[in-house]
Amino acid sequence: MKHREFRYVGEPVLELNEQEHAAFFMNFQRSILLSLEKRNLLTASQRECCLLELEKQYRINQKKATSRIIT
């Protein structure tokens, strides 16, 4: 998955399409997991398991979005 950064700089947020929203949400969840690991509330292996599950869900949602566009 391509790494993307989103930063809020205080300006109005532009509307995101479905794919951009999914990428933003994925990165937001990833940052939460990394924060939990940094604060020793999650181990590295727990973080990895969670990331694998998130990526699996992301791929499933991408397939659904693609099929909606095609039909």
mmCIF file as Biopython writes it, N, C-alpha, C and O atoms, coordinates in Angstrom:
data_model
#
loop_
_atom_site.group_PDB
_atom_site.id
_atom_site.type_symbol
_atom_site.label_atom_id
_atom_site.label_alt_id
_atom_site.label_comp_id
_atom_site.label_asym_id
_atom_site.label_entity_id
_atom_site.label_seq_id
_atom_site.pdbx_PDB_ins_code
_atom_site.Cartn_x
_atom_site.Cartn_y
_atom_site.Cartn_z
_atom_site.occupancy
_atom_site.B_iso_or_equiv
_atom_site.auth_seq_id
_atom_site.auth_asym_id
_atom_site.pdbx_PDB_model_num
ATOM 1   N N  . MET A ? 1  ? 0.836   -1.172 0.000   1.0 0.0 1  A 1 
ATOM 2   C CA . MET A ? 1  ? 0.000   0.000  0.000   1.0 0.0 1  A 1 
ATOM 3   C C  . MET A ? 1  ? 0.889   1.246  0.000   1.0 0.0 1  A 1 
ATOM 4   O O  . MET A ? 1  ? 1.869   1.328  0.741   1.0 0.0 1  A 1 
ATOM 5   N N  . LYS A ? 2  ? 0.534   2.190  -0.828  1.0 0.0 2  A 1 
ATOM 6   C CA . LYS A ? 2  ? 1.281   3.424  -0.935  1.0 0.0 2  A 1 
ATOM 7   C C  . LYS A ? 2  ? 1.076   4.279  0.319   1.0 0.0 2  A 1 
ATOM 8   O O  . LYS A ? 2  ? -0.052  4.446  0.783   1.0 0.0 2  A 1 
ATOM 9   N N  . HIS A ? 3  ? 2.177   4.820  0.864   1.0 0.0 3  A 1 
ATOM 10  C CA . HIS A ? 3  ? 2.104   5.654  2.051   1.0 0.0 3  A 1 
ATOM 11  C C  . HIS A ? 3  ? 1.594   7.029  1.671   1.0 0.0 3  A 1 
ATOM 12  O O  . HIS A ? 3  ? 2.067   7.632  0.708   1.0 0.0 3  A 1 
ATOM 13  N N  . ARG A ? 4  ? 0.629   7.522  2.428   1.0 0.0 4  A 1 
ATOM 14  C CA . ARG A ? 4  ? 0.098   8.864  2.215   1.0 0.0 4  A 1 
ATOM 15  C C  . ARG A ? 4  ? -0.019  9.562  3.549   1.0 0.0 4  A 1 
ATOM 16  O O  . ARG A ? 4  ? -0.360  8.942  4.556   1.0 0.0 4  A 1 
ATOM 17  N N  . GLU A ? 5  ? 0.261   10.846 3.559   1.0 0.0 5  A 1 
ATOM 18  C CA . GLU A ? 5  ? 0.114   11.640 4.773   1.0 0.0 5  A 1 
ATOM 19  C C  . GLU A ? 5  ? -1.000  12.654 4.580   1.0 0.0 5  A 1 
ATOM 20  O O  . GLU A ? 5  ? -1.154  13.236 3.506   1.0 0.0 5  A 1 
ATOM 21  N N  . PHE A ? 6  ? -1.770  12.854 5.633   1.0 0.0 6  A 1 
ATOM 22  C CA . PHE A ? 6  ? -2.820  13.859 5.640   1.0 0.0 6  A 1 
ATOM 23  C C  . PHE A ? 6  ? -2.571  14.763 6.829   1.0 0.0 6  A 1 
ATOM 24  O O  . PHE A ? 6  ? -2.413  14.292 7.955   1.0 0.0 6  A 1 
ATOM 25  N N  . ARG A ? 7  ? -2.536  16.044 6.582   1.0 0.0 7  A 1 
ATOM 26  C CA . ARG A ? 7  ? -2.327  16.997 7.676   1.0 0.0 7  A 1 
ATOM 27  C C  . ARG A ? 7  ? -3.387  18.081 7.612   1.0 0.0 7  A 1 
ATOM 28  O O  . ARG A ? 7  ? -3.635  18.668 6.559   1.0 0.0 7  A 1 
ATOM 29  N N  . TYR A ? 8  ? -4.003  18.333 8.745   1.0 0.0 8  A 1 
ATOM 30  C CA . TYR A ? 8  ? -4.985  19.400 8.827   1.0 0.0 8  A 1 
ATOM 31  C C  . TYR A ? 8  ? -4.257  20.677 9.209   1.0 0.0 8  A 1 
ATOM 32  O O  . TYR A ? 8  ? -3.564  20.715 10.226  1.0 0.0 8  A 1 
ATOM 33  N N  . VAL A ? 9  ? -4.405  21.713 8.412   1.0 0.0 9  A 1 
ATOM 34  C CA . VAL A ? 9  ? -3.686  22.967 8.647   1.0 0.0 9  A 1 
ATOM 35  C C  . VAL A ? 9  ? -4.622  24.120 8.981   1.0 0.0 9  A 1 
ATOM 36  O O  . VAL A ? 9  ? -4.224  25.283 8.911   1.0 0.0 9  A 1 
ATOM 37  N N  . GLY A ? 10 ? -5.846  23.810 9.339   1.0 0.0 10 A 1 
ATOM 38  C CA . GLY A ? 10 ? -6.771  24.837 9.782   1.0 0.0 10 A 1 
ATOM 39  C C  . GLY A ? 10 ? -7.635  25.427 8.690   1.0 0.0 10 A 1 
ATOM 40  O O  . GLY A ? 10 ? -8.479  26.279 8.970   1.0 0.0 10 A 1 
ATOM 41  N N  . GLU A ? 11 ? -7.451  25.006 7.470   1.0 0.0 11 A 1 
ATOM 42  C CA . GLU A ? 11 ? -8.270  25.501 6.365   1.0 0.0 11 A 1 
ATOM 43  C C  . GLU A ? 11 ? -9.453  24.564 6.176   1.0 0.0 11 A 1 
ATOM 44  O O  . GLU A ? 11 ? -9.439  23.436 6.669   1.0 0.0 11 A 1 
ATOM 45  N N  . PRO A ? 12 ? -10.479 25.026 5.463   1.0 0.0 12 A 1 
ATOM 46  C CA . PRO A ? 12 ? -11.606 24.122 5.199   1.0 0.0 12 A 1 
ATOM 47  C C  . PRO A ? 12 ? -11.129 22.861 4.484   1.0 0.0 12 A 1 
ATOM 48  O O  . PRO A ? 12 ? -10.293 22.920 3.583   1.0 0.0 12 A 1 
ATOM 49  N N  . VAL A ? 13 ? -11.663 21.749 4.893   1.0 0.0 13 A 1 
ATOM 50  C CA . VAL A ? 13 ? -11.266 20.465 4.323   1.0 0.0 13 A 1 
ATOM 51  C C  . VAL A ? 13 ? -12.068 20.234 3.043   1.0 0.0 13 A 1 
ATOM 52  O O  . VAL A ? 13 ? -13.293 20.361 3.033   1.0 0.0 13 A 1 
ATOM 53  N N  . LEU A ? 14 ? -11.368 19.897 1.978   1.0 0.0 14 A 1 
ATOM 54  C CA . LEU A ? 14 ? -12.042 19.600 0.723   1.0 0.0 14 A 1 
ATOM 55  C C  . LEU A ? 14 ? -12.761 18.270 0.835   1.0 0.0 14 A 1 
ATOM 56  O O  . LEU A ? 14 ? -12.380 17.408 1.627   1.0 0.0 14 A 1 
ATOM 57  N N  . GLU A ? 15 ? -13.799 18.115 0.037   1.0 0.0 15 A 1 
ATOM 58  C CA . GLU A ? 15 ? -14.526 16.851 0.038   1.0 0.0 15 A 1 
ATOM 59  C C  . GLU A ? 15 ? -13.632 15.763 -0.540  1.0 0.0 15 A 1 
ATOM 60  O O  . GLU A ? 15 ? -12.977 15.967 -1.562  1.0 0.0 15 A 1 
ATOM 61  N N  . LEU A ? 16 ? -13.608 14.616 0.111   1.0 0.0 16 A 1 
ATOM 62  C CA . LEU A ? 16 ? -12.814 13.484 -0.346  1.0 0.0 16 A 1 
ATOM 63  C C  . LEU A ? 16 ? -13.707 12.511 -1.095  1.0 0.0 16 A 1 
ATOM 64  O O  . LEU A ? 16 ? -14.861 12.295 -0.723  1.0 0.0 16 A 1 
ATOM 65  N N  . ASN A ? 17 ? -13.161 11.930 -2.151  1.0 0.0 17 A 1 
ATOM 66  C CA . ASN A ? 17 ? -13.928 10.874 -2.812  1.0 0.0 17 A 1 
ATOM 67  C C  . ASN A ? 17 ? -13.835 9.610  -1.961  1.0 0.0 17 A 1 
ATOM 68  O O  . ASN A ? 17 ? -13.165 9.594  -0.929  1.0 0.0 17 A 1 
ATOM 69  N N  . GLU A ? 18 ? -14.499 8.572  -2.395  1.0 0.0 18 A 1 
ATOM 70  C CA . GLU A ? 18 ? -14.585 7.358  -1.578  1.0 0.0 18 A 1 
ATOM 71  C C  . GLU A ? 18 ? -13.213 6.721  -1.334  1.0 0.0 18 A 1 
ATOM 72  O O  . GLU A ? 18 ? -12.933 6.261  -0.227  1.0 0.0 18 A 1 
ATOM 73  N N  . GLN A ? 19 ? -12.362 6.692  -2.359  1.0 0.0 19 A 1 
ATOM 74  C CA . GLN A ? 19 ? -11.040 6.097  -2.202  1.0 0.0 19 A 1 
ATOM 75  C C  . GLN A ? 19 ? -10.154 6.936  -1.291  1.0 0.0 19 A 1 
ATOM 76  O O  . GLN A ? 19 ? -9.432  6.386  -0.459  1.0 0.0 19 A 1 
ATOM 77  N N  . GLU A ? 20 ? -10.197 8.259  -1.436  1.0 0.0 20 A 1 
ATOM 78  C CA . GLU A ? 20 ? -9.391  9.125  -0.574  1.0 0.0 20 A 1 
ATOM 79  C C  . GLU A ? 20 ? -9.854  9.033  0.869   1.0 0.0 20 A 1 
ATOM 80  O O  . GLU A ? 20 ? -9.036  9.044  1.790   1.0 0.0 20 A 1 
ATOM 81  N N  . HIS A ? 21 ? -11.166 8.940  1.070   1.0 0.0 21 A 1 
ATOM 82  C CA . HIS A ? 21 ? -11.693 8.801  2.418   1.0 0.0 21 A 1 
ATOM 83  C C  . HIS A ? 21 ? -11.205 7.505  3.053   1.0 0.0 21 A 1 
ATOM 84  O O  . HIS A ? 21 ? -10.813 7.488  4.220   1.0 0.0 21 A 1 
ATOM 85  N N  . ALA A ? 22 ? -11.230 6.420  2.282   1.0 0.0 22 A 1 
ATOM 86  C CA . ALA A ? 22 ? -10.771 5.127  2.801   1.0 0.0 22 A 1 
ATOM 87  C C  . ALA A ? 22 ? -9.290  5.180  3.158   1.0 0.0 22 A 1 
ATOM 88  O O  . ALA A ? 22 ? -8.879  4.640  4.185   1.0 0.0 22 A 1 
ATOM 89  N N  . ALA A ? 23 ? -8.483  5.831  2.313   1.0 0.0 23 A 1 
ATOM 90  C CA . ALA A ? 23 ? -7.048  5.951  2.589   1.0 0.0 23 A 1 
ATOM 91  C C  . ALA A ? 23 ? -6.814  6.804  3.836   1.0 0.0 23 A 1 
ATOM 92  O O  . ALA A ? 23 ? -5.966  6.473  4.665   1.0 0.0 23 A 1 
ATOM 93  N N  . PHE A ? 24 ? -7.564  7.901  3.970   1.0 0.0 24 A 1 
ATOM 94  C CA . PHE A ? 24 ? -7.440  8.746  5.149   1.0 0.0 24 A 1 
ATOM 95  C C  . PHE A ? 24 ? -7.787  7.963  6.408   1.0 0.0 24 A 1 
ATOM 96  O O  . PHE A ? 24 ? -7.060  8.012  7.400   1.0 0.0 24 A 1 
ATOM 97  N N  . PHE A ? 25 ? -8.901  7.242  6.362   1.0 0.0 25 A 1 
ATOM 98  C CA . PHE A ? 25 ? -9.357  6.487  7.525   1.0 0.0 25 A 1 
ATOM 99  C C  . PHE A ? 25 ? -8.363  5.397  7.896   1.0 0.0 25 A 1 
ATOM 100 O O  . PHE A ? 25 ? -8.113  5.153  9.076   1.0 0.0 25 A 1 
ATOM 101 N N  . MET A ? 26 ? -7.794  4.740  6.885   1.0 0.0 26 A 1 
ATOM 102 C CA . MET A ? 26 ? -6.791  3.697  7.122   1.0 0.0 26 A 1 
ATOM 103 C C  . MET A ? 26 ? -5.566  4.288  7.818   1.0 0.0 26 A 1 
ATOM 104 O O  . MET A ? 26 ? -5.064  3.712  8.783   1.0 0.0 26 A 1 
ATOM 105 N N  . ASN A ? 27 ? -5.090  5.418  7.341   1.0 0.0 27 A 1 
ATOM 106 C CA . ASN A ? 27 ? -3.919  6.049  7.946   1.0 0.0 27 A 1 
ATOM 107 C C  . ASN A ? 27 ? -4.227  6.561  9.354   1.0 0.0 27 A 1 
ATOM 108 O O  . ASN A ? 27 ? -3.362  6.534  10.230  1.0 0.0 27 A 1 
ATOM 109 N N  . PHE A ? 28 ? -5.437  7.019  9.565   1.0 0.0 28 A 1 
ATOM 110 C CA . PHE A ? 28 ? -5.855  7.472  10.891  1.0 0.0 28 A 1 
ATOM 111 C C  . PHE A ? 28 ? -5.818  6.303  11.876  1.0 0.0 28 A 1 
ATOM 112 O O  . PHE A ? 28 ? -5.303  6.438  12.986  1.0 0.0 28 A 1 
ATOM 113 N N  . GLN A ? 29 ? -6.364  5.157  11.467  1.0 0.0 29 A 1 
ATOM 114 C CA . GLN A ? 29 ? -6.350  3.973  12.324  1.0 0.0 29 A 1 
ATOM 115 C C  . GLN A ? 29 ? -4.926  3.492  12.573  1.0 0.0 29 A 1 
ATOM 116 O O  . GLN A ? 29 ? -4.588  3.086  13.685  1.0 0.0 29 A 1 
ATOM 117 N N  . ARG A ? 30 ? -4.095  3.539  11.541  1.0 0.0 30 A 1 
ATOM 118 C CA . ARG A ? 30 ? -2.691  3.134  11.683  1.0 0.0 30 A 1 
ATOM 119 C C  . ARG A ? 30 ? -1.984  4.032  12.707  1.0 0.0 30 A 1 
ATOM 120 O O  . ARG A ? 30 ? -1.214  3.546  13.535  1.0 0.0 30 A 1 
ATOM 121 N N  . SER A ? 31 ? -2.246  5.327  12.647  1.0 0.0 31 A 1 
ATOM 122 C CA . SER A ? 31 ? -1.591  6.242  13.589  1.0 0.0 31 A 1 
ATOM 123 C C  . SER A ? 31 ? -2.033  5.982  15.023  1.0 0.0 31 A 1 
ATOM 124 O O  . SER A ? 31 ? -1.242  6.129  15.954  1.0 0.0 31 A 1 
ATOM 125 N N  . ILE A ? 32 ? -3.282  5.600  15.202  1.0 0.0 32 A 1 
ATOM 126 C CA . ILE A ? 32 ? -3.769  5.258  16.543  1.0 0.0 32 A 1 
ATOM 127 C C  . ILE A ? 32 ? -3.027  4.034  17.073  1.0 0.0 32 A 1 
ATOM 128 O O  . ILE A ? 32 ? -2.598  4.015  18.227  1.0 0.0 32 A 1 
ATOM 129 N N  . LEU A ? 33 ? -2.877  3.017  16.232  1.0 0.0 33 A 1 
ATOM 130 C CA . LEU A ? 33 ? -2.161  1.810  16.653  1.0 0.0 33 A 1 
ATOM 131 C C  . LEU A ? 33 ? -0.707  2.113  17.000  1.0 0.0 33 A 1 
ATOM 132 O O  . LEU A ? 33 ? -0.186  1.604  17.992  1.0 0.0 33 A 1 
ATOM 133 N N  . LEU A ? 34 ? -0.053  2.936  16.189  1.0 0.0 34 A 1 
ATOM 134 C CA . LEU A ? 34 ? 1.331   3.301  16.475  1.0 0.0 34 A 1 
ATOM 135 C C  . LEU A ? 34 ? 1.436   4.092  17.774  1.0 0.0 34 A 1 
ATOM 136 O O  . LEU A ? 34 ? 2.393   3.925  18.529  1.0 0.0 34 A 1 
ATOM 137 N N  . SER A ? 35 ? 0.461   4.948  18.032  1.0 0.0 35 A 1 
ATOM 138 C CA . SER A ? 35 ? 0.440   5.714  19.272  1.0 0.0 35 A 1 
ATOM 139 C C  . SER A ? 35 ? 0.276   4.794  20.482  1.0 0.0 35 A 1 
ATOM 140 O O  . SER A ? 35 ? 0.937   4.980  21.503  1.0 0.0 35 A 1 
ATOM 141 N N  . LEU A ? 36 ? -0.600  3.811  20.364  1.0 0.0 36 A 1 
ATOM 142 C CA . LEU A ? 36 ? -0.800  2.855  21.461  1.0 0.0 36 A 1 
ATOM 143 C C  . LEU A ? 36 ? 0.463   2.057  21.727  1.0 0.0 36 A 1 
ATOM 144 O O  . LEU A ? 36 ? 0.806   1.782  22.877  1.0 0.0 36 A 1 
ATOM 145 N N  . GLU A ? 37 ? 1.155   1.684  20.652  1.0 0.0 37 A 1 
ATOM 146 C CA . GLU A ? 37 ? 2.405   0.942  20.836  1.0 0.0 37 A 1 
ATOM 147 C C  . GLU A ? 37 ? 3.466   1.828  21.504  1.0 0.0 37 A 1 
ATOM 148 O O  . GLU A ? 37 ? 4.195   1.379  22.389  1.0 0.0 37 A 1 
ATOM 149 N N  . LYS A ? 38 ? 3.540   3.066  21.076  1.0 0.0 38 A 1 
ATOM 150 C CA . LYS A ? 38 ? 4.530   3.993  21.642  1.0 0.0 38 A 1 
ATOM 151 C C  . LYS A ? 38 ? 4.294   4.200  23.139  1.0 0.0 38 A 1 
ATOM 152 O O  . LYS A ? 38 ? 5.244   4.374  23.903  1.0 0.0 38 A 1 
ATOM 153 N N  . ARG A ? 39 ? 3.018   4.181  23.556  1.0 0.0 39 A 1 
ATOM 154 C CA . ARG A ? 39 ? 2.687   4.370  24.969  1.0 0.0 39 A 1 
ATOM 155 C C  . ARG A ? 39 ? 2.688   3.048  25.741  1.0 0.0 39 A 1 
ATOM 156 O O  . ARG A ? 39 ? 2.242   2.991  26.887  1.0 0.0 39 A 1 
ATOM 157 N N  . ASN A ? 40 ? 3.192   1.989  25.104  1.0 0.0 40 A 1 
ATOM 158 C CA . ASN A ? 40 ? 3.287   0.655  25.708  1.0 0.0 40 A 1 
ATOM 159 C C  . ASN A ? 40 ? 1.933   0.084  26.124  1.0 0.0 40 A 1 
ATOM 160 O O  . ASN A ? 40 ? 1.837   -0.656 27.103  1.0 0.0 40 A 1 
ATOM 161 N N  . LEU A ? 41 ? 0.892   0.433  25.373  1.0 0.0 41 A 1 
ATOM 162 C CA . LEU A ? 41 ? -0.422  -0.141 25.614  1.0 0.0 41 A 1 
ATOM 163 C C  . LEU A ? 41 ? -0.714  -1.273 24.633  1.0 0.0 41 A 1 
ATOM 164 O O  . LEU A ? 41 ? -1.735  -1.954 24.724  1.0 0.0 41 A 1 
ATOM 165 N N  . LEU A ? 42 ? 0.216   -1.453 23.690  1.0 0.0 42 A 1 
ATOM 166 C CA . LEU A ? 42 ? 0.093   -2.472 22.667  1.0 0.0 42 A 1 
ATOM 167 C C  . LEU A ? 42 ? 1.498   -2.975 22.348  1.0 0.0 42 A 1 
ATOM 168 O O  . LEU A ? 42 ? 2.443   -2.187 22.300  1.0 0.0 42 A 1 
ATOM 169 N N  . THR A ? 43 ? 1.638   -4.269 22.133  1.0 0.0 43 A 1 
ATOM 170 C CA . THR A ? 43 ? 2.949   -4.789 21.748  1.0 0.0 43 A 1 
ATOM 171 C C  . THR A ? 43 ? 3.101   -4.677 20.231  1.0 0.0 43 A 1 
ATOM 172 O O  . THR A ? 43 ? 2.129   -4.450 19.510  1.0 0.0 43 A 1 
ATOM 173 N N  . ALA A ? 44 ? 4.325   -4.838 19.769  1.0 0.0 44 A 1 
ATOM 174 C CA . ALA A ? 44 ? 4.586   -4.766 18.330  1.0 0.0 44 A 1 
ATOM 175 C C  . ALA A ? 44 ? 3.826   -5.862 17.582  1.0 0.0 44 A 1 
ATOM 176 O O  . ALA A ? 44 ? 3.307   -5.622 16.491  1.0 0.0 44 A 1 
ATOM 177 N N  . SER A ? 45 ? 3.758   -7.053 18.156  1.0 0.0 45 A 1 
ATOM 178 C CA . SER A ? 45 ? 3.037   -8.143 17.487  1.0 0.0 45 A 1 
ATOM 179 C C  . SER A ? 45 ? 1.529   -7.882 17.462  1.0 0.0 45 A 1 
ATOM 180 O O  . SER A ? 45 ? 0.866   -8.216 16.479  1.0 0.0 45 A 1 
ATOM 181 N N  . GLN A ? 46 ? 0.980   -7.292 18.523  1.0 0.0 46 A 1 
ATOM 182 C CA . GLN A ? 46 ? -0.439  -6.934 18.533  1.0 0.0 46 A 1 
ATOM 183 C C  . GLN A ? 46 ? -0.725  -5.873 17.471  1.0 0.0 46 A 1 
ATOM 184 O O  . GLN A ? 46 ? -1.734  -5.936 16.768  1.0 0.0 46 A 1 
ATOM 185 N N  . ARG A ? 47 ? 0.173   -4.903 17.368  1.0 0.0 47 A 1 
ATOM 186 C CA . ARG A ? 47 ? 0.012   -3.851 16.358  1.0 0.0 47 A 1 
ATOM 187 C C  . ARG A ? 47 ? 0.028   -4.460 14.964  1.0 0.0 47 A 1 
ATOM 188 O O  . ARG A ? 47 ? -0.793  -4.107 14.118  1.0 0.0 47 A 1 
ATOM 189 N N  . GLU A ? 48 ? 0.966   -5.380 14.724  1.0 0.0 48 A 1 
ATOM 190 C CA . GLU A ? 48 ? 1.062   -6.030 13.412  1.0 0.0 48 A 1 
ATOM 191 C C  . GLU A ? 48 ? -0.211  -6.789 13.076  1.0 0.0 48 A 1 
ATOM 192 O O  . GLU A ? 48 ? -0.712  -6.705 11.955  1.0 0.0 48 A 1 
ATOM 193 N N  . CYS A ? 49 ? -0.735  -7.530 14.045  1.0 0.0 49 A 1 
ATOM 194 C CA . CYS A ? 49 ? -1.982  -8.278 13.820  1.0 0.0 49 A 1 
ATOM 195 C C  . CYS A ? 49 ? -3.129  -7.338 13.474  1.0 0.0 49 A 1 
ATOM 196 O O  . CYS A ? 49 ? -3.918  -7.614 12.570  1.0 0.0 49 A 1 
ATOM 197 N N  . CYS A ? 50 ? -3.213  -6.238 14.190  1.0 0.0 50 A 1 
ATOM 198 C CA . CYS A ? 50 ? -4.265  -5.253 13.926  1.0 0.0 50 A 1 
ATOM 199 C C  . CYS A ? 50 ? -4.093  -4.621 12.547  1.0 0.0 50 A 1 
ATOM 200 O O  . CYS A ? 50 ? -5.070  -4.426 11.823  1.0 0.0 50 A 1 
ATOM 201 N N  . LEU A ? 51 ? -2.848  -4.302 12.185  1.0 0.0 51 A 1 
ATOM 202 C CA . LEU A ? 51 ? -2.588  -3.714 10.872  1.0 0.0 51 A 1 
ATOM 203 C C  . LEU A ? 51 ? -2.946  -4.685 9.752   1.0 0.0 51 A 1 
ATOM 204 O O  . LEU A ? 51 ? -3.511  -4.283 8.734   1.0 0.0 51 A 1 
ATOM 205 N N  . LEU A ? 52 ? -2.621  -5.958 9.937   1.0 0.0 52 A 1 
ATOM 206 C CA . LEU A ? 52 ? -2.987  -6.952 8.928   1.0 0.0 52 A 1 
ATOM 207 C C  . LEU A ? 52 ? -4.502  -7.032 8.754   1.0 0.0 52 A 1 
ATOM 208 O O  . LEU A ? 52 ? -5.001  -7.127 7.633   1.0 0.0 52 A 1 
ATOM 209 N N  . GLU A ? 53 ? -5.220  -6.994 9.858   1.0 0.0 53 A 1 
ATOM 210 C CA . GLU A ? 53 ? -6.687  -7.032 9.797   1.0 0.0 53 A 1 
ATOM 211 C C  . GLU A ? 53 ? -7.236  -5.769 9.126   1.0 0.0 53 A 1 
ATOM 212 O O  . GLU A ? 53 ? -8.158  -5.853 8.314   1.0 0.0 53 A 1 
ATOM 213 N N  . LEU A ? 54 ? -6.683  -4.614 9.456   1.0 0.0 54 A 1 
ATOM 214 C CA . LEU A ? 54 ? -7.119  -3.366 8.827   1.0 0.0 54 A 1 
ATOM 215 C C  . LEU A ? 54 ? -6.873  -3.387 7.326   1.0 0.0 54 A 1 
ATOM 216 O O  . LEU A ? 54 ? -7.732  -2.974 6.548   1.0 0.0 54 A 1 
ATOM 217 N N  . GLU A ? 55 ? -5.702  -3.867 6.917   1.0 0.0 55 A 1 
ATOM 218 C CA . GLU A ? 55 ? -5.390  -3.932 5.492   1.0 0.0 55 A 1 
ATOM 219 C C  . GLU A ? 55 ? -6.300  -4.911 4.766   1.0 0.0 55 A 1 
ATOM 220 O O  . GLU A ? 55 ? -6.683  -4.674 3.620   1.0 0.0 55 A 1 
ATOM 221 N N  . LYS A ? 56 ? -6.646  -6.009 5.429   1.0 0.0 56 A 1 
ATOM 222 C CA . LYS A ? 56 ? -7.568  -6.977 4.837   1.0 0.0 56 A 1 
ATOM 223 C C  . LYS A ? 56 ? -8.939  -6.318 4.625   1.0 0.0 56 A 1 
ATOM 224 O O  . LYS A ? 56 ? -9.541  -6.458 3.561   1.0 0.0 56 A 1 
ATOM 225 N N  . GLN A ? 57 ? -9.421  -5.603 5.640   1.0 0.0 57 A 1 
ATOM 226 C CA . GLN A ? 57 ? -10.709 -4.916 5.509   1.0 0.0 57 A 1 
ATOM 227 C C  . GLN A ? 57 ? -10.650 -3.833 4.446   1.0 0.0 57 A 1 
ATOM 228 O O  . GLN A ? 57 ? -11.615 -3.627 3.709   1.0 0.0 57 A 1 
ATOM 229 N N  . TYR A ? 58 ? -9.516  -3.136 4.363   1.0 0.0 58 A 1 
ATOM 230 C CA . TYR A ? 58 ? -9.345  -2.083 3.369   1.0 0.0 58 A 1 
ATOM 231 C C  . TYR A ? 58 ? -9.439  -2.667 1.962   1.0 0.0 58 A 1 
ATOM 232 O O  . TYR A ? 58 ? -10.102 -2.098 1.096   1.0 0.0 58 A 1 
ATOM 233 N N  . ARG A ? 59 ? -8.768  -3.818 1.730   1.0 0.0 59 A 1 
ATOM 234 C CA . ARG A ? 59 ? -8.819  -4.461 0.414   1.0 0.0 59 A 1 
ATOM 235 C C  . ARG A ? 59 ? -10.244 -4.909 0.072   1.0 0.0 59 A 1 
ATOM 236 O O  . ARG A ? 59 ? -10.684 -4.760 -1.067  1.0 0.0 59 A 1 
ATOM 237 N N  . ILE A ? 60 ? -10.958 -5.452 1.048   1.0 0.0 60 A 1 
ATOM 238 C CA . ILE A ? 60 ? -12.344 -5.884 0.821   1.0 0.0 60 A 1 
ATOM 239 C C  . ILE A ? 60 ? -13.207 -4.677 0.436   1.0 0.0 60 A 1 
ATOM 240 O O  . ILE A ? 60 ? -14.005 -4.749 -0.499  1.0 0.0 60 A 1 
ATOM 241 N N  . ASN A ? 61 ? -13.040 -3.579 1.159   1.0 0.0 61 A 1 
ATOM 242 C CA . ASN A ? 61 ? -13.831 -2.380 0.860   1.0 0.0 61 A 1 
ATOM 243 C C  . ASN A ? 61 ? -13.471 -1.786 -0.493  1.0 0.0 61 A 1 
ATOM 244 O O  . ASN A ? 61 ? -14.338 -1.256 -1.188  1.0 0.0 61 A 1 
ATOM 245 N N  . GLN A ? 62 ? -12.190 -1.871 -0.876  1.0 0.0 62 A 1 
ATOM 246 C CA . GLN A ? 62 ? -11.763 -1.378 -2.186  1.0 0.0 62 A 1 
ATOM 247 C C  . GLN A ? 62 ? -12.430 -2.187 -3.296  1.0 0.0 62 A 1 
ATOM 248 O O  . GLN A ? 62 ? -12.858 -1.625 -4.304  1.0 0.0 62 A 1 
ATOM 249 N N  . LYS A ? 63 ? -12.517 -3.509 -3.113  1.0 0.0 63 A 1 
ATOM 250 C CA . LYS A ? 63 ? -13.164 -4.354 -4.109  1.0 0.0 63 A 1 
ATOM 251 C C  . LYS A ? 63 ? -14.642 -4.005 -4.236  1.0 0.0 63 A 1 
ATOM 252 O O  . LYS A ? 63 ? -15.179 -3.954 -5.343  1.0 0.0 63 A 1 
ATOM 253 N N  . LYS A ? 64 ? -15.303 -3.762 -3.097  1.0 0.0 64 A 1 
ATOM 254 C CA . LYS A ? 64 ? -16.722 -3.390 -3.129  1.0 0.0 64 A 1 
ATOM 255 C C  . LYS A ? 64 ? -16.911 -2.056 -3.839  1.0 0.0 64 A 1 
ATOM 256 O O  . LYS A ? 64 ? -17.834 -1.901 -4.639  1.0 0.0 64 A 1 
ATOM 257 N N  . ALA A ? 65 ? -16.043 -1.096 -3.551  1.0 0.0 65 A 1 
ATOM 258 C CA . ALA A ? 65 ? -16.148 0.218  -4.186  1.0 0.0 65 A 1 
ATOM 259 C C  . ALA A ? 65 ? -15.917 0.117  -5.683  1.0 0.0 65 A 1 
ATOM 260 O O  . ALA A ? 65 ? -16.593 0.786  -6.465  1.0 0.0 65 A 1 
ATOM 261 N N  . THR A ? 66 ? -14.977 -0.703 -6.082  1.0 0.0 66 A 1 
ATOM 262 C CA . THR A ? 66 ? -14.689 -0.891 -7.498  1.0 0.0 66 A 1 
ATOM 263 C C  . THR A ? 66 ? -15.869 -1.533 -8.207  1.0 0.0 66 A 1 
ATOM 264 O O  . THR A ? 66 ? -16.214 -1.136 -9.320  1.0 0.0 66 A 1 
ATOM 265 N N  . SER A ? 67 ? -16.491 -2.519 -7.576  1.0 0.0 67 A 1 
ATOM 266 C CA . SER A ? 67 ? -17.637 -3.176 -8.200  1.0 0.0 67 A 1 
ATOM 267 C C  . SER A ? 67 ? -18.833 -2.222 -8.314  1.0 0.0 67 A 1 
ATOM 268 O O  . SER A ? 67 ? -19.620 -2.338 -9.253  1.0 0.0 67 A 1 
ATOM 269 N N  . ARG A ? 68 ? -18.979 -1.297 -7.385  1.0 0.0 68 A 1 
ATOM 270 C CA . ARG A ? 68 ? -20.071 -0.313 -7.465  1.0 0.0 68 A 1 
ATOM 271 C C  . ARG A ? 68 ? -19.840 0.650  -8.628  1.0 0.0 68 A 1 
ATOM 272 O O  . ARG A ? 68 ? -20.791 1.080  -9.281  1.0 0.0 68 A 1 
ATOM 273 N N  . ILE A ? 69 ? -18.589 0.983  -8.881  1.0 0.0 69 A 1 
ATOM 274 C CA . ILE A ? 69 ? -18.266 1.902  -9.971  1.0 0.0 69 A 1 
ATOM 275 C C  . ILE A ? 69 ? -18.507 1.228  -11.311 1.0 0.0 69 A 1 
ATOM 276 O O  . ILE A ? 69 ? -19.006 1.855  -12.246 1.0 0.0 69 A 1 
ATOM 277 N N  . ILE A ? 70 ? -18.153 -0.046 -11.405 1.0 0.0 70 A 1 
ATOM 278 C CA . ILE A ? 70 ? -18.285 -0.775 -12.668 1.0 0.0 70 A 1 
ATOM 279 C C  . ILE A ? 70 ? -19.749 -0.999 -13.012 1.0 0.0 70 A 1 
ATOM 280 O O  . ILE A ? 70 ? -20.124 -0.878 -14.179 1.0 0.0 70 A 1 
ATOM 281 N N  . THR A ? 71 ? -20.587 -1.321 -12.033 1.0 0.0 71 A 1 
ATOM 282 C CA . THR A ? 71 ? -22.001 -1.612 -12.316 1.0 0.0 71 A 1 
ATOM 283 C C  . THR A ? 71 ? -22.834 -0.385 -12.391 1.0 0.0 71 A 1 
ATOM 284 O O  . THR A ? 71 ? -24.041 -0.471 -12.622 1.0 0.0 71 A 1 
#
